């Protein structure tokens, strides 16, 4: 059913990665001899369901992205490298402006362990369940408590009903573009794109993600990614 749609992946790679404590933006740090972003884009390149890829990068990083990632690793599905904004939301909006129709798969550039099955399941459920947006997510393992400004516990949340949301997140292009346009005009902020659609009452859902689909944000994440990559290579 979804084969009737053009599927565009928008990869957000404009973040500075301040928590990484590195002069190099985290997307270009090396993971097993290859930039993190190159791992991410290579995984999407292998997905038959993805027709084209748009990368949103920091303005200063665009030449490096094109030369050291897109060209170096022959990522032929990448049709453009666009300039991102000051926030993730603004960067996604920049990518969406280059999408006309179809299905949009939004993914973090610093999540290199995405694979085709995650993307395909998201798109299939988006269309099959007649949704406007869907994101992969995993059950929360730890007990989660709600606190006040002084770290006093207000309540313990029901872990069975909590999910940690990841990317990829899949959307009907018209819906996600409209939600971002409305949010920009009303100055509504959100940490992920599904939350914007949720805010405006669109039909949204979740589907099972994977615990190894980590986002590399801190030096500890990079160490974990090295271990996960070694395990994948051995497998």
C-alpha positions in Angstrom: 0.0 0.0 0.0 2.8 2.4 0.9 4.5 1.8 -2.3 2.2 4.4 -3.9 4.0 7.1 -1.8 7.4 8.8 -2.3 9.3 8.3 0.9 11.8 11.0 1.8 14.1 10.7 4.8 15.0 14.0 6.5 18.1 13.5 8.7 18.7 16.1 11.3 22.4 16.7 11.8 22.7 20.3 12.7 23.2 19.9 16.5 26.4 21.2 18.1 26.6 18.4 20.6 27.7 20.5 23.6 27.4 17.5 26.0 30.1 15.6 24.0 32.8 18.0 25.1 34.4 17.9 21.7 35.5 20.7 19.3 34.1 18.5 16.5 30.3 18.3 16.1 29.1 14.9 17.3 27.8 13.8 13.9 31.4 13.8 12.5 33.1 12.0 15.4 34.6 8.7 14.2 32.9 5.4 15.0 34.9 2.4 13.9 36.7 4.5 11.3 33.7 6.2 9.9 31.8 9.4 10.9 28.7 8.7 12.9 26.6 10.5 10.3 28.0 8.3 7.6 26.8 5.2 9.5 23.3 6.7 9.8 23.0 7.7 6.1 24.5 4.4 4.9 21.8 2.5 6.8 19.1 4.6 5.2 20.8 4.3 1.8 20.3 0.5 2.0 16.6 0.8 2.6 14.6 0.1 -0.6 11.6 1.9 0.9 13.6 5.2 1.1 13.5 7.1 -2.2 15.7 10.0 -1.3 17.5 11.5 1.7 17.7 15.2 2.8 20.4 16.1 5.3 20.0 19.2 7.5 23.4 20.4 8.8 24.9 23.3 10.5 25.9 26.0 8.0 29.6 25.7 8.8 29.5 21.9 8.4 27.9 21.7 5.0 31.1 21.5 3.0 32.4 18.8 5.3 29.1 16.9 5.1 29.1 16.9 1.4 32.8 16.1 0.9 33.6 13.8 3.8 30.3 12.0 4.2 28.1 12.1 1.1 30.8 12.0 -1.5 33.3 9.9 0.4 30.8 7.1 1.0 28.9 7.3 -2.3 25.6 8.1 -0.7 23.6 8.5 -3.9 20.2 8.9 -2.3 21.2 12.1 -0.6 19.8 14.7 -3.0 20.6 17.8 -0.9 22.4 19.1 2.2 20.3 21.9 3.7 21.1 24.6 6.3 19.7 24.0 9.7 18.4 26.4 12.3 19.2 27.3 15.9 16.9 24.6 17.2 16.1 21.0 16.2 12.5 22.1 15.4 13.8 24.8 13.1 16.2 22.4 11.4 13.3 19.9 10.8 11.3 22.7 9.4 14.1 23.6 7.0 14.1 20.0 5.7 10.3 19.8 5.4 10.3 22.9 3.1 12.2 20.7 0.5 9.5 18.0 0.7 6.5 18.4 -1.5 4.4 15.3 -0.8 4.3 11.6 0.2 5.7 10.2 3.4 8.5 11.8 5.5 10.8 9.8 7.7 12.5 12.1 10.2 15.6 10.6 11.9 18.4 11.8 14.1 21.8 12.0 12.4 23.4 10.8 15.7 21.4 7.5 15.7 23.6 5.3 13.6 22.0 1.9 14.5 18.8 2.4 12.6 18.0 -0.3 10.1 15.6 -0.9 7.3 13.1 -3.0 9.4 12.6 0.0 11.8 11.8 2.3 8.9 9.6 -0.2 7.0 7.5 -1.1 10.1 7.0 2.6 10.8 5.8 3.4 7.2 3.7 0.3 7.0 1.8 1.1 10.3 1.5 4.7 9.4 -0.4 3.8 6.2 -2.1 0.7 7.5 -3.5 2.3 10.6 -4.5 5.5 8.7 -2.4 7.7 11.0 -0.8 11.1 10.4 2.3 10.3 12.4 4.0 7.4 14.2 7.3 7.0 16.1 9.2 4.0 17.4 9.6 3.7 21.1 10.7 1.3 23.8 9.2 0.6 27.3 10.9 2.5 30.1 13.0 0.1 32.3 13.6 2.3 35.3 11.1 3.6 37.8 10.2 7.2 36.9 9.2 9.8 39.5 7.7 13.2 39.0 9.4 15.9 41.1 9.0 19.6 41.7 11.5 22.4 41.3 13.3 21.4 44.5 13.5 17.7 43.5 10.8 16.7 46.0 8.9 13.7 44.8 5.3 14.4 43.8 4.4 11.0 42.5 5.7 7.8 41.0 4.5 7.2 37.4 3.2 3.9 36.1 6.2 2.4 34.3 4.0 0.0 32.4 2.4 2.9 30.5 5.6 4.9 29.8 7.6 4.8 26.6 10.9 6.3 25.6 10.4 7.8 22.1 13.1 7.4 19.5 13.5 8.1 15.8 12.7 7.2 13.0 9.4 9.0 13.1 7.2 8.6 10.1 4.6 11.1 8.9 2.2 12.0 6.1 4.1 14.9 4.6 1.1 17.2 4.4 0.3 16.7 8.1 3.8 17.2 9.5 4.4 20.3 7.3 1.2 21.8 8.4 1.9 21.1 12.1 5.4 22.7 11.9 3.9 25.7 10.1 1.3 26.2 12.8 3.9 25.7 15.6 6.2 28.3 14.0 3.4 30.9 13.8 2.2 30.3 17.3 5.7 29.8 18.8 4.9 26.3 20.1 8.0 24.2 20.9 8.4 20.5 21.2 11.4 18.1 21.7 10.2 15.7 19.0 8.0 16.0 15.9 5.3 13.6 17.0 4.6 15.9 20.0 3.7 18.7 17.6 1.1 16.6 15.8 -0.1 15.4 19.2 -0.5 19.0 20.3 -2.7 19.8 17.4 -4.9 16.8 17.6 -3.6 14.7 14.7 -3.9 10.9 14.7 -0.6 9.6 16.1 0.8 6.4 17.5 3.8 4.4 18.5 5.4 1.1 17.4 8.1 -1.0 19.0 11.6 0.4 18.7 14.9 -1.2 19.8 17.0 -0.6 22.9 20.2 -0.6 20.8 18.8 2.3 18.6 20.7 4.7 20.8 21.3 8.4 20.2 25.0 9.4 20.6 24.9 12.5 22.9 27.7 12.0 25.5 31.2 10.4 25.6 29.6 7.5 27.4 27.2 7.0 24.5 30.1 6.9 22.1 31.8 4.2 24.1 28.6 2.1 24.1 28.3 2.6 20.4 31.7 1.2 19.9 30.7 -1.9 21.8 27.4 -2.3 19.9 29.2 -1.8 16.5 31.7 -4.5 17.4 28.8 -6.8 18.2 27.1 -6.1 14.9 30.3 -6.7 13.0 30.9 -10.0 14.7 27.3 -11.1 14.0 
